[in-house]
């Protein structure tokens, strides 16, 4: 299960800019208009010539349809803000105002680039200022958001809980819901995400709702929430719309709708050409659709720009499929070095990503197991359980794998990848009928799951 490049946790909007806007039930009102409209010949012609409002909401809108600031202008302004604020911080540290002026745009840049060093620098600035003003609410909120983005969930929860008790806010509610999800406290997370989406409808609350519904196997509800999210955007920053398109692309990727996913990813790249998460996912789906030359070229570009080891590993895998073994191996060596460097400084954020690499291109199952055990301690939820179960199976611990799979399958989370791992373990146990049932559940959610996750069983796993 290759994880997303996005640093944000599953239900988190804390790793993206925030925007609140009035609600709008576009699909419902459009449906009502459609029912009351007379079925004249001219209406039929118009309907054939123009897609319905509902259909328009199921595909990405272009810059002409949903205008935002040009990416080059936006990124130039952002870099300028970071540079100027850094100078101010160096002059006035550890003043709270200087810290916020620097850490806030730096955090935004980190959310776009996925650069852990930028997240780390922003956190160091905030924590330096907090030593002087330990009760500063804006600093505490930014500290909690940065800790969550770096997957330091226990510390994030401590800060957010303290802050929420003193000054309750939508932002602290979101953070605590994120932490609850990652800890496997689904009752709290599900209740809060749905409540926030109803009480405070915005692009971000609807995306969190869509991600939740997708994780619970409610695919139509997820699609509706994603479509509704776009109608609530009232800002001009291109980042939230590009991010939204990536999230919608991820849904297409993990439900077998790869052409739809490509459309959303491509629009995200068009809107934000230097957004690594969008570029990487477009390359991923291009490879799945057989556009391998385009995928390799795109991966090479984003690897050069980011030096991200997860993307280096993905490039290595694609090159190996192309028969470019020597170049693939060189990329694997480079990825191992980069993962090693980042794991020393940001072990919480990198554990899951590095483990996937070591289970695949990195070819070190013991290292993957160790990393996923660490990841599980940080976030004992269904996804972490399933990933650790897979690693235990690969390392010959069938009993441990089966226990974790049972626990993951007992949660409310209904994901094709979890069912697939469960089926693989059932086969290894010799429980063919149970494996068949889980395989059917996986394919009901994603008919192309085998192309993403590989064969259900290897000869050594199946009895």
C-alpha positions, 0 to 999 in steps of 0.5 A: 500500500503506497501511502500518499505523499501528503504529510497531512493525516487522513482527515486533516485539513490542518496541513492546508490553508483554511477557508470558511464560506456559507453553505450551498446545496447546489445538487439538491436545488439543481435536482429540484429545478430539473424535476419542475422543468417542462420537457420541451423539444428545446429543453431536450436539445439544451440538455444534450448540448450542456451537461447537467449541474450534477455532471459538472460537479463530478469533473474538475473545473478549469481556471476559466470556470473557477478562477484563482490566482495564477500559480506563478504569482501566488508562489512568488508572493509566498516565497517573498513573504517567507524570505521577508519574514525570516529576516524579521524573525532573525532580527526580533526573535523570540517575539511572538509576532515575528514567529507567527509572521515567519512560521505561518507562510513557512507552514503554507510552503511546507504544505505545498512542497511536503518538505519536512525540513520546512515543517521542522523549521516552522515548529522550531520557530514557534516553540522558541517563541512559546518559551517566552510566551507559553500561553500565546493561543495563536502560537499554541494552535500553530504548534499543535497543527505542525505537530500533527502534520509531523505525526507527533500525535500525542504532543499535538493532542496534549497542546490541542486539548489544553487550548480547546479547554481554554479557548474552544474553536473549530480549529482545535475541534478539527485537530482533536478529531484528526488525532482521534482518527489516528488513535483508532477512536472512531466513535469520536472522530466520526461524530465530530467530522460529521458534526463540523461538516454540518455546523461549519460547511466549508471546502475543508469540512466537506473534504474531511467528510468525503474522506471519512465517507470514503474510508467507511465505504460510503462511495456515493456519499464521498463523491457528493461531499467532494462535489459540494466542497468545490461549491463552497470555495470563496477565495482566490488561492489556487492551493485549496482547489489543487489540493481538492482535485488531488483528494478527488483523484485519490478517490478515483485511484482507490476505487478503480476509476483511473481515467477520472483520477487522471482528470483531477490530477491533471487539472491540479497540475495545470493549476499548480505546476510545482505542487509535488503531490499533484505531479507525483499522483499524475505520474502514478496514474499515468503509469497505471494507464500504460503511459509509462514514458510520460510517467517516467519523465514526470517522476524524474522531474518531481524527484529532481525538484524534491529529492523525496525518497518515496518518489525516488522509490516509485521511480525506481520501481517504474524503471525496473518494470521498463527493464532499466535495472542498473538505473533502478538500482541506483535510484534505490540506493539513493532512496535508502540514503534519503530515507535514512537521513529523514528517519533520523530527524523525522521518524514519526512522519517517515515511518509509514512511507519508508516501510512501504519502500522497504517492503517493495523496492528497498527489499528489506522486510525486517526494516519494514516490520520495525518501522511499521511497529513504530508507526503502529504505536503512534497511530493504532488505527485500522490502516496501521494495523493492516499495514503491520499485519502485511509486514508480519505476514511477509516476515513469516509471523502468520499468527501475529498477522492474523490477529492484527487483520482481525482487529482491522476488519472489526473496525468501521473502516471499509477499505479495499486495501484492508480487505485485500490484506485480510484475504491474503492472510486468510489464504495463508491460513488455509481459510479459502472461503473466508479469503474469497469473501474478503476478496469480493468485498475488496473488489466491490470497492475497487475492481482494480485492487489487484493491479494496485496491490499485486496478486492475492497470494504468492505460492508460498503464502497460499496453502 
